[in-house]
Amino acid sequence: MSITSRRTHSVVQEFTQEDVVTRVEKIISVQVGSDADLSPETHLQDDLGMDSLERVELGIELENEFGIELPD
């Protein structure tokens, strides 16, 4: 599986699933300020204590990292 990102300069960049997972884990770790034990099953609120504002900020970081737009 790969994800295609269209950056604002019309450059298309492809990410492997492994690359996406690694980047997402890094962004979350920076945001929560720790090297939390992350997995696809990790719950942002229950396991990491992220509130709604932190989850919105995470969405913005992901949009910026991957050049995508997430639905509101």
Helices and strands as residue ranges (DSSP letters): E 2-6, E 12-16, H 17-32, H 52-66
